[in-house]
Structure formats: structure tokens, C-alpha cells
């Protein structure tokens, strides 16, 4: 059994000078650890940034490029200004109506130059009524958006049809945008959906939201949002050492992957060379604070524990051959934060 106190870094010369020592804690995978991990996961709350994405359906606000259809009832003299299509009009012609220019303005008879960008149709209608009331008595005004050209969102990554999608008066939710893009690909990782808004990347775990009783359809997109669905291969776990098929194992579609699944997908232990008691999970190997978990797979309950131990993206699963020296060499290669050979841990035989 590995002493969970530490593995010491002694600069490769096996000296014991305190100034040269670094510690890499090794934690045994047992029932107490799994209970603690499960409790931490259940008690973890959604990040404030994620909660801030939920809200009520927004009202569409017009902008440059949109085309407005404005009708003043019982005043045919304004019909010429409406740009209504004629018998000679082609389907490729621009949509009839009033185009909002690059400054967010429209021109309308007797109302003059109106700044409408950032307003909804109700506000524009109210402003028009006020202006036209100076010319007509109680004018009946109708305003609607004839063509939505201003606002777009972008869907990228592991969806069937990536690209831009136009926003309209029907609020666009996160799930609606993904569905309009053809839905998730078979290679998509639903636990790693990124919503980029105003330069800020928000990580969204769709399946976790559903487990928590939160509907992803209540996340509404805003103009300029980018939705990117990550691939499962980007969240792979590396399985190496004495297994039959060393490989990068991909998580399931919901992003989950247990230690037992990773071992199974790599062909299980090599019966000729593997030391079952030397099963390690190395986490955060590229950081200054790596973590190492150990499981003695010779225990009758080992696979039960392994089936409940959730791996994280970029974890390294290593099955030893026997002997501490080989494991020391592997750690020296996998943990760049440690620059010397690793000594000090003892494997109980």
C-alpha cells in the first residue's frame, strides 16, 4: 500500500535536503473518498455566471438592416410611401417597407427622421402616433417587422449544421438554437457547451442542468452570442501502462466516464505484466498542484469503487508493471511541475 503522506522530489540525487523536496499527495480510492466526492458534487451550486444566463423571454428590439412595415389606416395618400409590391415585382426584390439605416433611423411622411434602433415595435408605434397626431386626428398606426436582418447568433462545433442564425420576434433559446442547427452530433459532449457573450465564455453542462431541475430552454440568446459545442475527444482520458490497448478514451455523450469504463475500453489489464495493486489516476498533471489517486485492484470491491470513481478530462490512468522505480519514471515524465526523480513512497507487498 502506498503511504498517502507524499512522494518526495529530491532533485534526482536521492538527497533529503528540505530545500529540494516537493510533495505529491497520493490518496487511496475508498468508500470514504467516494462519499466525500459525491457529497461535494451534490452540494455544489451553479455558478452565479451560469444562473445569470437564465431569464424571461426578451422582446425583440430593431436595429440597422431591419425592415419595418408601417401602416396608417384610412390614409391611402401614404400608400405610395409604403413601398408595396406590384405585379411586376420579383421574389428577389427587397422586402417592401422602411429600411432602418446604419444610424438606426427611418424616414416616414409627416413624422420626419425617427431614431428607432434599440426600440421594440410597441415603442415605435407610440412614437409614430404622437408625431402623426399633429397632422391627423387619432391616427390608427400599425408597426411590425417585415424582415429581420440585424441580429444574429452563431452556432459552432459538434452540431449537424453550424453557422449564423437570425433572431426574430420569437425568442431564441439555447436549445432552440442547437435544434435549428440540426441537433448534437454523435461526437458532441453535452457537458461542455460554451456560450460566448460579450467576450466572456460561459461553460454550460446541459445534462447537469436537467438533473438539477433547470431547463436549458430558459437560457435565451442575445444578438452576437456564440454557442460552441465541444467534441468528446477534447475531454479524453489517457490510459497507459500495462493494459492491452493503451489509448485515449472518450467520455460518454453526457460527459461522464468512470475509472472502470476507462479500463474496460482499453482492453483491461495485461494479465502477463500488470500489477493490479498499482492502479493510479493522475489529475492536473500540467499544473503545479497535481493529484494522484491510487486503487488496489486486487481487492474484491475494487471494481465497485472504480465504477463509482468519476474521471475528469485529461486525467491519466496508469497501470503499473511492478516496482517503484518504474512508477517514479512515469511520474517524472507526466508531471512537468516536478523536475527530478520521485522517491519516498513505499509499495507494501
N, C-alpha and C positions, 0 to 999 in steps of 0.2 A: 504494500500500500504506500502511496506517495505521501510524504509528510506535507500537509497543507500549509505549512508556515511560509515557505518560499523556495524559489530556485534562485541561487545567487549568481551574479555576474562578477567574475573575478579577473576580467581582462585577458583570459586565455592562459595565464601562467599559474592558475590554481592557487594564487596567494589569497590571504584573508584580510588584506588591508581594507579597513572600513570605507576609505575614500573611493575604492574601486567597486564596491558592492552595490548591486541593484537587485531588487526582489521582484519576482513574478509569482504572484499567489496562485496556487493550484487548489481548486475547490472540487470536492467529491460530489458527483451527481447522486443524490439520495432522495428519499421521500421528503425530508425536511426542506431541502433546496427547492424541489418542485412545488411544494405547498407555498413557499415564500414567493416564488416566481408567479404562481397563479394568483395569489393574493394581491401582489403588486399590479398585475395586469388588470384584475377586476376593479381595483380601487383607483386605477389611473383614470383621470378625467380628460375629456377632449381639450386640446389646446385652445386658448382664447382666440387665436387667429382662425382656427377652424370653426369655432362657434360663430364668429363674426360673419362667416360666409352665408349663414342661414338668414333668411328674411322673407318678407312678403313679396308677392309678385310686383315688379316695378312697372310703372306707367311709361310707355314709350314716349320719348322726347325727340322731336325732329332735329335735323341738322343739315348742313350743306350737302346737296345732292338729292335730298328727298324731294318728292313732287307732291304738292298739295292740290286737292280738288276742293274748290271753294264755290259754293252755290248760294246766291241771294235770290230767294224765291219771289216770283211775281215781278221780276225786273228783267225782262228779256233784253233790254238795252245793254246789259252786262254780258250777254251770252257770247258776243264776239271776243271778249277778253278771256273767256274760259278755255279757249283752245280746244273745243270739242272736235272729235274726229269726223271726217267727212266720208262720202262714198269712195273718194279717191285715195283715202288713207291706206297705208300699208301696215302690215303687222309689225314690221321692223321699225316703224316710226317711233319717236319718243312718246312716252306716256303723256296724254293730254293733262294739262293742269299748270300749276305755278311752281316753277323750279326754284328751290332755295339756293341762292348763290353762295360763293365761297366765304362771304362775310356773314352768312346766316340770315339774309334779308330776302323779302319778296315784295313785289310791286303789285298793288291791286287798285283798280279805279276808285277814286274818291276816298281811298284810305291812305294812299301815298306809300312811302317806303316803310315797311314794317320789319322789325328785327324779331325773328321767330325762333331762332336756334336755341335749343335748351328748353323749349316750352312744349307742353302736350297740346293736343287738338282742342281741348276744352278751354285752355287759357287763350289760344289763338282766336277761337270763336268769340270769346268775351271781348277781346281787344278789337276785333273787327266790328262787332256790334256797336261798341262805343264810338268808333270812328264814323261808321256809316250812318249812325243816328243823327249826325249833323246834317246829313243830306236827305235821308229817307226817314219816314215816320215808322218806328218799330219794325225795322227790317228783320226778316227771318233768315238767319245765316246758318249754313251747314259747312263744316270743315272736316275733311278726312284726309288721310294719307293715301294718295293714289299709287305711289311707288316708293318702296323702302330701299334707299341706296346708301344711306350714310353710315349706319352702324353694322359692324361685323364682328364675329368671334372666329377663332381658328381652332381646329381640332387636329391633332397630330399624333404620331406614334402608332401603337398597335390597335388601330381601328381599320375597318374594311375600306373606307373612302375618306382619306384625310383631305383637309382643305378649309377654305373660308365658308362660313355660313352667315347669311344676312339675318339681322334681328328685325322683328316687326312688332305689331301691336299685341301679338301673343307672346307672353314672357318665355324666354328660353332658359330652361333649367339645365343642370349638368347632365342628367340622364337623357333629356331630350336631345341635347347636342350630340351625345355619344350614339344614340339610336339613329339620328339623322345621318351620322357618319357610317352607318351600317352595323353598328354594334362592335363589341370587343372581338378581336381576333382570337384564335385558339392559343396564340403565344402571348396574350396580354396578361399582365399582372394587375389584377383588380385592386390589390392592396397598395399600389403605388401609382396613383393618378395625381398629376401635378396641375394645379390651377395657377397660372401666372397672371397676376393683376397688378398693374402699376409698378412693375419691376420686382414684385415680391412673389416668391414661389411658395405656394401653399400645398402641403402634402395631404392627400386625401386617401384614406383606406375605405373604399366603398363597402366592402363586406363587414368591416368592423363597425361602420356607422349603422348598418342594418341590424347587427347584433345588439347594439346599444339602443335600438328603437328610434333612431334618427333616419329620416327619409332623405336620401341624396337628391330627390326631386325638389326639395325645398331650398336647394342651393341654386340661385338664379344668376345667370351670367350677365356681365356688363360689357358695353362696347369696348373692343380691344382686348378682351380676355383671350388667353391661350390655354387650351386644355391639351395636356400631353399624357398619353397612356404608356407606361413603361413596359418593356418586354420582360418576360420571366427570366430570360437568360442573363439579364442585368443583375438579377438578385441571386445568382447561383452560389452554391456552396461547393467548396473544393474538397474532394475525398481522395486521400492519398495514403501511401504506406502499404501495408500488407493486406490489400484487398484484391479481388480478382480482376476488377476493371476500374482502376483509378480514373476519375472523371470529374467534371463539373456538373453537379446535379442541380436541376432547376426545381423551384418550388411549385406547388400546385397553383391553380388559377386564382385561388383566394390568397395566395402569398404564403401559405403555411408549408412547413417542411419539418418533420421530426428527425431526430437522430437515427431512429430505426429505419425510416424511409430512405435516408441518405445511404446508409449501409446496404440496404437491400438493393437500391438502384445501382450500386457499384459492384454488385455481384457477391456481396457478403465477404467474410474473412477468407483469406487464403489459408486453407487448412494445413498446409505444409510449413508455412513460415510465420503465421500471425501469432502474436502473443495477446490473447484475448483480454488479459488484465490491463493491457496498455492501450486503451481507447481514450483518445484525447480530443477535445474541442477547443480550438484556439480562436479567440474572438478579439476584434480590434487589433489585429496583428500589425497594422501600419501606424498605429498611434503610439504615444509614449506610455500608455497605460493598458497594455494587453491583458487579457484574462484567459486563464486556462482551466478547463473543466476536465475531470477525469472520471471514467467509469470502468469498473472491473467487470468485464463482460462474462467472466466465468461464474458470476453469481446467478442463481436460478431466477432472480427477479430482475436481472439486468435489462432484458429486452422490454419488460414492462416499464421500467424507468426510461429507457431510450425512446419508447413510443410516446412518452409524455414530455420529453425534453425538446422544446421548440428551438430550431436553429434560426439564425439571423443571416441576412445577406452578407456574403463574403466571409462567412465562418470557414474555418479549415478543420476538417475531420481527419485525424491521423491515427492509423492503427500501427502500433509498434511491432518490431521484429523480435525484441528481447534485448535486454541490456540497456543500461542508462546512457552509454556513450552515444549510441545511435540517435536516441531521442534528443540528446543535447545538441547534436549536429543539426538536426531538423529545426529545432528552436532557433538556433543561431542563424539559419537561412531565412526562416519565416518571420522573425521579429527584428526588423531593422532598428528598432529603438534600443536593442541590446547589441553592443558591438563586440562582445567577447564570448567565449565559450561559457556554457551554463553548467554550474556544478552545485552540489549541496543537497540535491534531492536524492532520496534513497527509495528504491523499489523493494518492498518486502516480498520475499519469495515464499 
